[in-house]
């Protein structure tokens, strides 16, 4: 007898636990009519093997056999290769029947079903010892079959279908012995009839009503009802209708019509809803862009869609500019005057036209764009709303990120029912979700299980309906929410089928979270996961196909993927429909029918498409990029792994990369031990991967393997990789990308709290977590970071999600509590430190000013004083398209100055210093200019700025000014003139945001002002601060510049630019540190000194003040950086760590100015101010600057460049500025904290 290698049959039926006592308590009979003479026993064995192959989804089957040849129960192994003929299996069976017991026992394994074949004279034995026994009594004119089974494990309907399938397979063997084995696995006629009956009862009706027509009907029926309630405002249905119609008219004028794409790059806001409805009214097809995703991914999405225009929020200007697509800023560009709705345009929209597009993970390394048309969304909508309890009384939480298509349904479907959409801010979603739900009074929410774990039912008492998406709830969490008494559902769907596909009720205690009702939005079919031309028997596990009007039209310009995903005219349709035609969506999800009523059980994913943390991921897309990043001859493989010590079974993405090594020892049968060179490559690859893919698609670790395992047929053995990796602990898995430092125990009460919370969230023993560890290195992610913050706050430790991302260790994170709790408000000040100089100034106030005109008098900060003495101004140009209310814009400019005292400041000399004098009122200059016919507005504005720059500028009068240059009724350029003594790059976004808020008659919110900031800076002038700088700069000397003795005849502005290689910083090191180290090495080479001192500009916004990044004012400061390159260790890593440590320690004392530090803490002579600057800007700005020289530290990245800059002035000074500072430039608003990078300004004298 042939012995199979790697014979791996699946047990059927599976027992719920070891020691389960079988009770065969039910019986179902069936008759097979008389057949032609045939080797009945072999045919019966192969037929039963075919049934088991279908129901276990395995080619290897094993059952027990009792027959006249084997009086006792013997194992009967069969290998049912689908592409082999039936005759091959019959020969296998014949061999086994004739084999000895010893030969059969070589393949023995556990089996829980038996086939008993006997004649009329024989009696059955052992029939009640197994969960399933199939008795076949061969008679002269028929075969009588009886199934005896344990009804606790198998329902009678399922067993009945298995018997029908057994009869079908047997008859097929008799009739067509030369057919292929896969022909035996197709659904039997009785099963097909049952499936047709179920599908006819629940097939969704094709609805051709347009989505915006349904919403407009609600606007007419309930104009005063609230349509949107958001953190940034509310809209009634009437207001929503009016605003969306205005914007729709703009879109139509921009050429938007049926099937034209429009991108939406917007923050969570009420204006997103307006923008979506506007595109619908214009007849266009919208798609949502998530600004948090990598720029490369956003660019690919736009390249595929080819949008005519992108609607953006003002805060995303820099990203939109990089996408190089025409933009309209919402709400800024929406006309203020009422206009007629675009009725003519909407009449041309037809049900077959595109409504929206979405993008999912793709196996080729690029996102796949698919299209949903009007009829696809409208069809099944009524059933979706009815089954989910979505009514006019619903207040729907808009939670999902715009990168996930579920957010589209949550924007449109509620409006068709007259419900209200509740939109929290991004900050509230991250840091205070329960508070946001309560403040917005949301009563209907759709959340992932990961996010749901952050909430307690008592925290969101207003919720009445909860839809769970992404992953199944565990039993404990389910029971907790069931006790709340709300309507609780699960929703299954794939993006390419509009609105989802089917709901599951979670309201009954003991319900199965995998169980779903009949689909509301599609007709379901279950096919063989390897061959969709095989329609599987009822109750067998297979891939779910969806059919119907809700299915996507297909992928954009991707015919190959369309043919793989959208199937037509499958073979089994000929047994169902006369024309044999149909179009189906492959979901990649494994399901089985409930034989009783046709409902479905969700069983998992097939192939390389997986779900992790509720996100659907195409592993092949990650593998595609990893192969290039590792430059591997063999493919890289990514799998979902659960560490051996993770009792909560939290999965993590793990990459496996083959490495060529001659002599090595193995961690397991597959894996190489962690090594430093591989660790460096892995860190770099993951870092680069984060620039390409969303964070949830980046593996947590990378394991080096000697080879990739293969099955006997040569296929990649993914299961072996998963199982082998799952034997490793989380610590062992992460050792491939990080080295564990000495374990650091908590030393303070706050650290103890944080350690306990961290262990609880990550399900780790306290012995595995040291305070030196990084939360994300321990296995944390964005979801668990939210949970960490929630639990920490409940325990009295106040941190934010941003803190978790920002801090390199748990000990540093614990220290953030003091910043958060101390700094929510500025400490009470018993005495005003500026009272004396203020009174003295007001007593000697210079003409023409009077006391009544002055609001406050403050000392200037050191860098502010320097900037106040510069007679140059900055000019920021903002292009405005569409109708502009000039009067409203003038009032907005005045309101901006009224709200920010720093913008009303003048700078007056007094007692050898410069004072900042804030005026009570400044009438801001606002001038309208008409450009000449031959010049457009931007060219004219630049010319104006050049001319204005030549005019004398006095420091003792207000210098802010607005000029509006107009060259067409709906096109103009706003020029903001501003001295650098009143702002810096960080607060420029706040200025722009407040300006447009005022234009739209919204409130301007100011949490902290520059006066408070100055107070805080002067409070830092303490003995401890001066002592710190004395220690750092002890026995130091200014590093001289090689330009020191060059005479300066006149002012020159020189720019040197050179592209250089780029590196990924070592783990835990910032790019700013790398730049400083490279600059220090360059100075060492040029000066021959190993003890170096140079200056660095810092943002100086590390104070614990509310919304510190929104403070309008010149907060930047210049502080010393000392680098000693001649150390005993002399390694680059030690140099980097020393630099980073010094900067980290200086943060608490960084408000002391350079001159103050030099006078008080050093013996330096007063330095000549001849300066060389190096600058590195965040990647979100238009200037991509890194540093020149030090190729040993840097590796190539073509997206970044260098700009070294020297500017000599007539008075012997040189100052570094932005390339266009003191000139005019088209403004690129810096991304602030969202950029993920750090501004670095370096100088030496």
Phi, psi and omega in degrees: 000139179290132177259121183283137173272144180051048178283115188229075179284154176264140180289138176213130349285155180284138178274144184291333180196160178297139179085006179299129182269117183283136173228103179284097192246007181217157185214138178227129179261162175200147181243136170255120184296168183305139180235165178294159178307130184204155173291083192302318185294319177295317180296320178295319180295315180292322179297317179292325175298322178294321178296313180297322179300322179289318187275346176250355182054048182216143175283335180266122179234149180218128175217165175273148181230134172233125180206181179294339178277331182227097185292332176261166181287121179239147176293141181233094182272137176225142172249111187259079178287120188302329185270001178269154179288158179301326182302324180297315178294323178297322178293321175303312182297320180298319178300316184292321179298328183265355183282158177281163180299323182297319180295319181294322185294345177297333182254016188298143175204180180285136173221149186236016173217149180228151175247123181246119181244122180210162180270180182298328184281337186272155177246151182278149177230162174061022189286342185252014182265353185237151179301333181215123177234129178251115182258125180241111178257111183278117178250175184292323184244004182191170172241120179267126183245142177221130176255121175251127190209163176270110186290350174286338181257327182226128177286152181299328179294322179293315180297321177301315179295324178295322177293318175302318181292324177298314179297318180298316181294318180297314181296323179294322179296316182295318185281326186222071182293343180267357178291167179280156182297328181296343178289342180278344188266352178292155185297139180288161181304320180297322179292320179298317180297322179293318179296317178300317180299312180300313185293323178296328183286331188237007181299133181291142178282142178281113182252129185253011176289137182283146184300315182289336176291322177297321181288318179298327176298319177295323179298324178285323185283326184220064186298328183269356179289150182284126179262321181224132173233105186236167179297335183254013176146176180231157178221134169279171178297324178294315179296319178299318180297316182293310183296319180292326178293320177301312182292325178299321178297321176298319181295318179298319178296333179275005176095012180279132178205193182308132176069009175272135183276142174227122177275147176238107178250085190225154174280170172298116188194159175295338183285342174296319178297318177300315182296318180298312180294326179296317178296320178299317180293326179286348180090003184278181179240114184265156169217146186264136178247132179260115185296343180280349181279157181302146181301323180299320180291318177298320180296319179296321179297317180290325178296322179288318185279333183051059184291147173289327184202155174240131174270127187229157166277152184300329183290348181254022181302316184296319179295315181299322180297322180292335179282344174058049177229140177305143185233154166235129181270126182249127011264004190304320187272358177289129181302144180276339181268151180289142178226165179288143179296151184282065187294318183299321181293315185293335179295335182277351180282131181245160182303333182276355181285155181295141175254307178210162176238154176223163182231131179237169180298139182236147184286345181270004181096357179237149176294146178263130178259127179240163185236135172248127181268178185300315184291329180295325180281318183290326179290137180077357182294318181299317180292322178301312182292320182295316183287334181266357181072027180273113184228183178295341179272357183282141171242103194268122177286123176267089186263317191301143175296152179292349178282352180244135191292342178300335179295332179293313179302318182289347175269323188265311186304315180301323182292329178291342181256359182082018180277176179248133177267126181254119188242105176280165176283161178301321182296317179292324177299322182281318193247344184207061184296314181297320177298320179295317179301317182289317181295324180276353180059038178290137178238359181223123185219150176237112188227153173281160179295327179297317179287324181299330180293344178277348185250150170249141181307325181292339181282340184230061186296340182280347181291130177244339178226130181229123178253123181261128182231164172095296183218161180284146176284147173278166190297320182294313181295321178299314181297324179298316182282331177297326180295338180290338177080023178266169174282118189239123182226157166250149180234126174252143174185166171237151187302326185283000173240115190303134172074358187101190185230319185203150178256153171235135178277131179244022187275334185272133175303137180081007180292154179269117184293346179274352188270130179234148177287176176300141183299141175268338189242015181189164171261124185267145173223143181245118185237167177300133185295336181264335184218099182294353176281001175250113175276120189281157176296156177296128181097348178275151181275127180203184181277139179276127169252144177243138181228146174140181186289345182276353183285143181303153174290339180132180182274151183283119175051048181212071185295324179299315179291325177300318181291330180281327188261323182253106188263149180233145166050058180290155190302320184289349179294336180296337177273358186241319183235145183295325181271350178064025185250150177176157180233130189229147175259123174281124183268335186078005180258142180263131183218173167213149177288144162279113187297343183284317188221004177082004173289174190235147173250128179273126188243350178140199183245155176252159172061223186257007175267123184228170171240134174218132184053035176082359182258134177276126188232138171264106183300328182297329178294318177295317181298323179302313182287322182297324181298320179287322182292328179265351182052046185267139176292321175270159179291151168272148182237138178239134179220162176268124185232140173252116180302150185295333183262011181264095182291339179277357178058042176281118184282157174222148176280129180233132176261144178238124184235122178290137182234134178277117177220140183281297181245124182202156171258151185253143173291322177220196177292348186237320196265142173277157177289153178298136177227155188296320182293319177293323180300318179296317178297319181295317179299316180295319180296316180294323178296315178293326180296328180292339177277350185250319188243158173299155186301326183288351178260001181269123180301151178282335180204167179229125182254134177274133180237151177286326177201168175261126185292150180233153174278170178302335179270005176090003180277153177299130183267078183296322182298322179296320177298313181300311185292321179293317179292328181289350175277350179267149176283167177300320179299317180292324178294317183285346179297342180285345180236354181209150177260130181286125177278176177302133183296126182248116181280155177292144182240347180237167180297321179295321179293323178297317178299313183296319179299315181297317181293317180299315179297322180293316183291317184267359178057049181242148173290149182299332179292342182267357185237120174253157183290346177278351185286153174267136184304319184283330175294334179281355180113006179288163176212185185296327179290311181291336175296320177297318180294322178301313181297317181298311182290325179296317180296321178296334181266003177096010178252114186263104174225168179240167177299322178299322177300318182298318179290327189279326189273139184278343182215162178294325179296320176295322180296321179298326180291340178296339178301318181295322179294317183290316186280322180289323195260006176302328176224151177290143180299152176295139181247117183293321181234150178274112183294344183255006184298318184296309182290330177294313180296320180295320179294314182294335177284340181233040187295131181284150174292150006265016188278151177237162180300323183297333182278349189255129180269320182200157177230128185223151172289153175272150171285162189301311180289330177295319178298317179300316181292326180295332181277350177277127185271020178256154181237154175261145180235123180248125183255129179236119180279130180244125176244151183092174180298135178238126174278100187295321179297316179296322180293321177298316178295324179295319179297320178293319180297323178299315180290323179297325184278332184248105183300328182299331180283347177259015186272149169235167187232117186238136178288142180197122176052056177061024176216179177243131178255147172267118182249115180268121180276149180293323182212138174228123174280108189287130177294128178222114186237135177262129180238144174252123181286158180288166185298324185276350182244137173276174189298321184291317179297317180297318181297319179296320178296319177300316181297319178300317180293315182296327181296334182280348183282153178294133182239121182265145180273347185263022175215155182302139184244356177286142183202145176242137174228132180248118181253123186238131177241355178203160181304328182238032176211126178204170179233126176266127180251120176256118176260131189207134173280148182291349177287355182245357182198169167222179187296327184297320186269001182297323177299318179298319178300313182295316180300316181293325179298314182285333173297317179294322180298327181265013179061031174263158181290147173261120182260128178236109181278320179219146180242175185290332177298315176299321180297317179297317176305315182295322179296317181289332175295338181279355178281076184243160175305324179297319179294313179295324178296323178299311183290329175297319179294317182295320189257013180303127178060024179268166178221146176298133176283119185287153176271147178287355180261009193301322187257012179278122179292147181249116180271315178208172186283133175228144178243108188241134178240127174250128180230136179207132178280137182227163176295165186223147177235160167275124181301150174301160183303130179084357181251136180273160177296327178301320179295319179299318181295317179297319179296318180295320178296319179297319179294324178293316178297322178299317181293319184282328186254343183076010180258145178255346176254105191245144173228125175218170183262151174224133174277137179232158183289333176061032181244041180262012178286147177281069178245147178301132178048052186298328180289346180265359178295125179272118181160165180277081185280346185301155180215158178247122181230160180283152169231122179253129181229122176255107184274341182268075180249166181296321183287312175066011181271154178297318181299319179293322177299313180299316182294322180297316180296315182293322179296317180299317180295317180301318180290335183277348185303322182289348185231022189276359179274349174290134183281162181303310182295319179298316179295316182297317182291319191267330191245358183222173174254020183293145168288162177297118187283144170292134186275064172251113196235147172242131184243143166240140184229144172229120184260157174300155183291343182282349179268172182281343180265113181257095188238129171236217188236156181265149179077177180064052178298341179295337182259343191241148179233157194292137170212108190292350181279355183233145183224173183246143171221110174261145191215132177231129179227115178265144180240165185298330183271017178084002179257157172227142180224141179270136181221170171301155185304328182247009177294136187082358175235187175260147175206149175289124194283136171243106184291122179299151184278358179058223185292346183281348187286334183077006180236178183229135174289137179228122177242119180240149177208158168218165189253000000 
